[in-house]
Amino acid sequence: MKFAMALGGLIGFGAVFALALAVGKTPSESLFQASVGCVAVGLLFRWITLIWIRNVKQMLMKKHQTAVATMVEAEERTN
């Protein structure tokens, strides 16, 4: 989770800083905007990662439940 937020912050900072300089902002304005972009994109990455982890857990739980149900069904057939 920390890695996703740090990666998002790094990407957000770099992208916003480069775009602000390309548009013609002063370095101090660019730095401020990049700091805000760092926080915003970091939180966005964290939120997306939480959703992704929750979906992976649900998928694994469904696979496990299906495997257990199959094993129970196979065991009932043998008895």
C-alpha positions in Angstrom: 0.0 0.0 0.0 2.8 2.4 0.9 4.6 1.5 -2.3 1.5 2.4 -4.4 1.0 5.7 -2.7 4.7 6.6 -3.1 4.7 5.5 -6.7 1.6 7.6 -7.4 3.2 10.6 -5.6 6.4 10.3 -7.6 4.5 10.0 -10.9 2.2 12.9 -10.0 5.0 15.2 -8.9 7.0 14.5 -12.0 4.1 14.9 -14.4 2.7 18.1 -12.9 6.1 19.7 -12.5 7.1 19.0 -16.1 3.7 20.2 -17.4 3.8 23.4 -15.3 7.3 24.2 -16.5 6.3 23.4 -20.1 3.3 25.8 -19.9 5.6 28.6 -18.7 5.1 28.8 -14.9 7.9 29.9 -12.7 9.9 27.2 -10.9 8.4 28.1 -7.6 4.8 28.0 -8.9 5.7 24.7 -10.6 7.0 23.3 -7.4 3.9 24.2 -5.5 1.6 22.7 -8.1 3.8 19.6 -8.3 3.4 19.2 -4.5 -0.3 19.3 -4.8 -0.2 16.9 -7.7 2.0 14.6 -5.7 -0.6 14.3 -2.9 -3.6 14.1 -5.3 -2.1 11.3 -7.5 -0.7 9.5 -4.5 -4.1 9.3 -2.9 -5.7 8.3 -6.2 -3.2 5.4 -6.6 -3.9 4.3 -3.0 -7.6 4.2 -3.6 -7.2 2.3 -6.9 -4.9 -0.2 -5.1 -7.4 -0.7 -2.3 -10.1 -1.5 -4.9 -7.7 -3.9 -6.8 -6.7 -5.7 -3.6 -10.3 -6.2 -2.6 -11.2 -7.6 -6.0 -8.3 -10.0 -6.0 -9.3 -11.2 -2.5 -12.9 -11.8 -3.6 -11.7 -13.7 -6.7 -9.5 -15.9 -4.6 -12.3 -16.5 -2.1 -14.6 -17.6 -4.9 -12.0 -20.0 -6.3 -11.5 -21.5 -2.9 -15.2 -21.9 -2.3 -15.6 -23.5 -5.7 -12.7 -25.9 -5.0 -14.2 -26.9 -1.6 -17.6 -27.4 -3.1 -16.1 -29.6 -5.8 -14.2 -31.7 -3.2 -17.3 -32.1 -1.1 -19.3 -33.2 -4.2 -16.7 -35.7 -5.2 -16.6 -37.1 -1.7 -20.4 -37.5 -1.6 -20.3 -39.4 -4.8 -17.7 -41.9 -3.4 -19.8 -42.5 -0.3 
